[in-house]
Amino acid sequence: MDSTDFFIDALTINFWDVTEIFPTEIIYYINKLFPRKPLESRSDYYYWKHYKRTIDTAIDHDASLILNKENGKIKKLHFRADLREDDLIFLNNFIEIAKKYDCLLMDLQGNLVIPTQKEVYKLAKLSNSYSFLKNPEEFLTNLDNDHKILNDKLKNAR
């Protein structure tokens, strides 16, 4: 790809520029999902983390919100739901927030889905996290094989 080439996809579009969602509302609803206040809170950045250890497993959720310093609008909103949680309560609550504000949800690869359990769960099943939880040994073996293939390609490119 030439450095002058530019294309727009879900990862490069700033969806938040066209919304009229007040950040204070989103912050309020995210605060309700976490047992404690944000770990980090500045005028333009918020970060929440929840880590809970049980007898069988540990559950780890987080979210971050970055505000545009110039206009106070949301610049980025990210959350990570731990798929090991019983009944996926945290994930389902975030789906409800997205529904309330008529938002789409996007994974790290830029895949967009409407905020329904069916669509979000389908997308989650494509994630590395899900692959690891389903079969950790196979996931790590595949990761190692991918790493070897990439290294071979890099060697051959030189």
N, C-alpha and C positions, 0 to 999 in steps of 0.2 A: 504494500500500500504506500502510495506517495504521501509525503507530509502535507501536501495541499489538498488531498482527498478528505472529504468530510461527509459523513452521512449521519442521519438522525435515527436513533432507535430509542427504546425505552430507557436505556441507561444514560443517554445524553439529554433527553428532554427534561426540562425543569417543570414538572407538573404543578408544583406548589405556587408558581408565579400567577396562575390564573384562578386560584381558589380564594375564597373570602372566609376561610376558616380562621377563627381567632385562636392563636397559640395558647392562650390561657385556658380555653375550654379543653383542648387536647391534653395539656399538662394536668388539669384537674382529673380527667378520666384515667390517664396513665398513673397518676399518684394513687388512685384507688386500687390499682392492680398490684401495687407493691406494699409490703407491710411497713416499710420505712420511707422517709423522705428521700429525694434524690441524693446519691452519693456525692455528686458534684452538681452545683447549681450556680450559674453566672447569669448575667443578663441576656446572653446569647447562646448558652449551652446548658443542657440538662442531661444527666446520666443516672439511670436507675439500675440497680442490681439486686437480685434476690437469689440467695443460695440456701438451700434447705437439705439437710442430710437426714435420711430416714434409715431404718434398719437395712432395707434392701438396696437402696440407691441414693444418689444425690441429685437434686433438681436444681438447675441453674438457668435463670431467665435474666435478660437485660434489655434495656431500651435506651435510645439516645435521641435527643432532639436538638437540632441546630437552627438558630434563628438568623435571618438576614439582618445584619447590623444596620443597614440603611433604611429598610422599610418595616422591620419588625415581624415580617411574615415568616412562616416556616420555610426553611431552606432544605433541611433533610430530617427525615424521621425514620429510624431504624429500630426494629425489635428482633430479638432472637428468643424463640420459645423452645424449651427443652422437650423433646418428643418422648422422653421417658416418663413425663408426668401422667399420673392416672387421670383419665378423662380429658386430658389436654385442656384444662380449665383456663390457663393463661392464654394459650393460643386462641381458644374460642372467645375469650373476652376481647382480645385484639380484633378478631373478626367482627365482633359486634360494634366496636368503635369505628371500624372502617365502614360498616353498613350505615351507621348513624350519620356519617359525614359524606356518604356517597363516594367513597374512595375505592380505588383499585389497590390490590396488593401486588408487590413485585419481589421476586427472589433475587439473589445476587447475580444471576445470569441474565436478568432483564425480562424474565417471563412474567407476564401480567395475568392476574386472575381477578374475577369478581369476588367479593368477600362472602363466600358461602363455605360451609364446612366441606362440602363435596369437592369443590374446586381447589380449595387450599390444601386439603388432605391429599388430593391427587398430585398437586405440585410438590408437597412435602415428601411424597414417596419417591420423587426423582432426585432428592437431595443426597449429598454425601453423608449427612448426619443419619438419615434413615438407612442408607446402605450399611453404614458402620454398625448401627444398632441391630439391624437384621442379621448380619453375619460379619463380626469384627475381623475374624481371621481372613476371610475372603476379600474383604475391603482392603486390608493392609497388604495382602499379597498383590492385588490388582494395582494398588498405589505404587508398590515397589516395582512392578513390571512396567507401569507407565513411566516411572522415573528412569528405568534402564533404557526404554525406547527413546525417551527424550534425550538422554545423554548420548546415545548412539547417533541420533540425528544431528546433534550439535557437533559431534566429532566429525561426521561426514561432511558437514557444511563448511568446515575450515579448510 
